[in-house]
């Protein structure tokens, strides 16, 4: 019951903030604009998917870190009350993550209502796309909470958060392609397929590509991943990987939060 009370308080507190309104309006305007200019086919799904795969993780990890750092006095006050640390940590996490999920879902769903009749055939792909956005919120919010529990300095913590997003979004593929080039004389298909599991953004992109069956846009690692696992098994592996990415950083952050001296 205490967890639910903390979640409600955090959720209502975040819903009153201006950034959530801006966040919702951003997704609403982006979705409507892409529907208007790109149509309702695969091009639209891919365009919105790119927003979900790159912008959502950035906002989630930066906002999650900022929220934890600015809530330090509130956290200290709550810990002086008869409330367990794991209850407070879970309540903080769910409050921040659920508020973002509601914002994203509302911002995307409202424009889709006006185009529902022309989007019926793409509805399965849209559901996968929204699910990927929700997973990215859960994953990168948990990473933000993990970083903020280990790093006391606010500026350093924000810097690490931005660098981590940059590493997943841009640097990872460059490093992977460099490794493939250096070890081009060796069979690298299986290692490259498994290395892609280390990047939640890459896994989200591959999941979207497999769902749309757009093999030409998968890239080398995507083609190898799809070939090695297959479409059906690949989707299951990708889902399990995203669940693991959601849970492990959260559990590590929780362990640190319980032992941390405030």
Secondary structure, 3 states (H helix, E strand, C coil): CHHHHHHHHHHHHHHCCHHHHHHHHHHHHHHHHHHHHHCCCHHHHHHHHHHHHHHHHHHHHHHHHHHHHHCHHHHHHHHCCCCCHHHHHHHHHHHHHHHHHHHHHHHHHHHHHHCHHHCHHHHHHHHHHHHHHHHHHHHHHHHHHHHHHHCCCHHHHHHHHHHHHHHHHHHHHHHHHHHHHHCCCCCCHHHHHHHHHHCHHHHHHHHHHHHHCCHHHCHHHHHHHHHHHCHHHHHHHHHHHHHHHHHHHHHHHHHHHHHCCC
